Amino acid sequence: MKYCLICLLLSPVLVSAAESTCHGTTADGRLENGVQLPRDGPNFVAYSDIARAAGRTYVHSEVREIVVATYAFLKREQPFKIYKYAETGLKSGGEFKPHKTHRNGLSVDFMTPVLNKKNESVHLPTNPLNRFGYDIEFDSNGVYKELRIDYEALAAHLVALDKSAKSRGHSIWRVIFDPQLQQDLFATQYADYLRQNIKLSKKPSWVRHDEHYHVDFVVPCRNL
């Protein structure tokens, strides 16, 4: 059965009261009226209540709508998959240590979806002892302890994010994910769409981006 992503996007449940304005770029910018992503939903959760309370999960209102609509769509398309988002930015944007970007509300980190030994979709563990997940390291086969990367879930998420963004008149600028792990994304059913629509990082970033993938959205911003 096919589900209408545009219908989900138009649902009143997803309408945010605040309307944000971004200024500058992801690397040098700020945000007005930033809104916080929901703590959780039927198939997703925030990476940390501590970090959320500290105000590290704010985004542009349009990005919030894209992210939430995407999870709603995935609940129907991938009913047995669960997801976790990570760092986004501050309510007013600006410098967001230790990140070099995330400054104007258009950047979102998502924790990498994983499968356990029973082939079940589970959350990557995120707690203060592993720096809320950011200290996790996958090997070249996409394995960490008894967990392995769920490339189907990851690819489905990227495709849904892109379609959701386009449905609202926006787009994805880039996705940063470890280049050495990307090949298995193109072994999924979403390979053709990814090749034609998603700009994936080709060079290693200053941090590896294996335990999470960074997504930058394109929404009209004012100059600083």
N, C-alpha and C positions, 0 to 999 in steps of 0.2 A: 504494500500500500504506500502511495506517495503522499507526502505531507506538504502543506503549503507554507513555505518559509515566510513569504510576504504576509500571509494571514497572521502568523505568529508575531511578526514585527509590528503589525497594526493593533495587536491586542492592548486594551487599556491597562492591563496589569503591568505592561512594560514601559508605560509612559512615565518619565521622570519629571518631577515638579520643577527642578532647577534647570536652567539652560546655561551651559558653560561657554566661556570665550577663551581660546588659547592664543598665546602670543609667542612669536619667535619659532624656534625649532626644538626638536627633542633634546638636542645637546646644549641649547642656549635659549631658554624660554621660561614662561610662567603661565599660570592658569587662574582664571577668575571663575568663581562658583563651581569649583571641583565637587564631584559627587562620589560617594563611596560605593564600591561594589558590594552586593549583598554578601552576608557572611556565608550562606549556604543555600542549597536548593536540592531538588530531588536527586540530581546526579553530579553535584559539584560542591566544593567547600573551599574556604579560604585556607591558606597555608599556615596561619597562626593567629589565634585570638590576641596574643600579646602584640604582634606587629600591627594588627588591625586596630587595636585600641590606641596604638601609638600614632595612628594616622598615616600608615604607609600603603593604603589601598584605595587612594583617590584617583579618579580619572576624569576626562572630559565627559559630559553628559551623553554625547553621541557614542563614545566608546563604550560607556556603560550599557546603552541600549543594544549595541552590537554584541557585546559579550553575553548579556543575559538572554537575548534572543537566540544566540547560537546554542547555548546550553539547552534551551527549551526544544529547539529543533533536534539536537542530538539525543535527547531523551526519547524521542520517537524513532529516529533513524538507527541509533545504537543503544537500545534500551538496557543492555547489560554492561555498559561502559560507565565508569565514573571518572571525574576530572577534578583537578585542584589548580587554582590560580595562585600566583605568588605576588611579588612586589609590583607595584604600579607607580605610585608617586604621591606627593603631598597635596593637600587641598588647594594650596595656592601655587603649586608647582615650584620651580626653582631647583637649586642644587639638592641632590638626593643621593647622599653617600651610601654605599661605595660606588654607585652607578655613575657612568659618564653621561648617560642620557636620562630618560624618564622625567624631563623637566617641564613639559607643557601639556601633560595629561593624555598624550597619544601613544604611550608605550605601556605594554603589559607583559609581564613574565608569567608563563604557565609552567607548572611542574610537569615533567614528562610522564605520560600515562604508562603504567606498568602492569604486568601479569605475574601472578605467583606460580608456584609449582603445579597447582591444580588448573592452570590456565584461566584463572579468575581475574577480573579487573579489580585492582586494589589501588589504594593511594600510596604514593611514595611517602615514606616517613619524614615528617618535618617537625623538628623540635630544637630547643636551644643547644642541645649537645652536638647537633650536626649543622649548626648555623641555619636552622629552619630549612634544611634540605640542600642548601647551596654548597655544602662540603661533600656531598655524595659524588662519587666518581664511577661511571660505567666503564667497563672494559671495551675493547674494540669490537666485541660481539654484542654489545648492548646489554651486558649482564652486570648486576650489582647484587652480591650475596645470592639470595634465592629469588631475586626479582629480575625480570627482563623487560626491555622496552616493548610496549604495545604499539607497533608501528601503524597498525590499522586504525587504532583509536586516535593516534596523533595526526595521521593524514586526514582522517574524517573531520577532526577538529579544525585543521587549517582550511580545508575546503569550505566548511560551514561558516567559519569566520569571514572568509573572502566573499562568499555569497551574501552573507548578512550585511557586510559593509557596503557592497554594491547595491543592495536593495534599498539602502538609506542614502544613496548618492555619494558614497565615500569609497575608499579602497584600502588595501594593505600596501604599504611602501616596501617593507622588507620583513623577512623572518630570519633571525639569527639562531642557527642550530648547528652543532658540531659537524663540519663538513665530512669527517670520517665516518659519521653515523648516518649520513643522509641517504646512502645508496639503498638501504632497506625501505625507505619511504617510497621509492620508485619500483618496489616489488609488490606494492599494494594495489587494490582496485582503483585507487585514486591517482595513479601515476600520471596519466595523460593530463588530467586537470591541473595537477601540481606543475607539470612542465610548462603548460600554456598560460598559467595565471599567477603563480606564486614565485616571487623573487627570493630564493633561498641564498643565504650567505655562501660564498665560495672560498673565502679566506678565513683562517682561524681568528677568533676575536681575542681580546686581551684576557678574557676568561673563557673557559672552554665551551660553555653552553651545551652540556650533555644532560644534566639533571633537570634543566629547564630550557625552554625555547622562548626567545624574545620576539614580540610582534610589535611593529610600529605601524600605526594607522595614518591615513591621510585624511585630514579634516581641515577645512579652510581656517587659517589663523591670521591674526593681525601681526604687523611688525612690532618689534619691541620698541 
